[in-house]
């Protein structure tokens, strides 16, 4: 592949990956309990898959990477309600040591108004949970901010995601 274009020139159709994909050993607490749903799915930090993927996130954890279609009732069976918000996100990029490892094109439609949707960074947090930070509303700006976040966190990997839907999860 060629080198990654500057962040300001990235668009919704941009797609890119590093020539040598790094191995990412970071882990996030899973949002899925007492269920084998997604037990064979790649980790949220996985960059080996080619298709744009999704993942669920609550205050207590993040699901593995969801590839392809799935039963929309499955989260009710696998992600326990816990006075939180259940968010469905589109996985757009993974940053490692301040560098983009992979960037996927926009694929899924959001159910939210533009002012309610947006980009977020998800990364390792404390022992009990993960860290989610809101980013700017364009993929180029979001990737640029996530690169800085990764660098300032000592090279920790960061997932750039776009919010597709959210619901109160009680």
Secondary structure as GFF3:
##gff-version 3
##sequence-region A 1 170
A	DSSP	three_ten_helix	7	9	.	.	.	ID=ss1
A	DSSP	beta_strand	16	17	.	.	.	ID=ss2
A	DSSP	beta_strand	53	58	.	.	.	ID=ss3
A	DSSP	beta_strand	61	62	.	.	.	ID=ss4
A	DSSP	alpha_helix	74	78	.	.	.	ID=ss5
A	DSSP	beta_strand	84	96	.	.	.	ID=ss6
A	DSSP	beta_strand	99	103	.	.	.	ID=ss7
A	DSSP	beta_strand	119	124	.	.	.	ID=ss8
A	DSSP	beta_strand	130	134	.	.	.	ID=ss9
A	DSSP	alpha_helix	139	152	.	.	.	ID=ss10
A	DSSP	beta_strand	158	169	.	.	.	ID=ss11
###
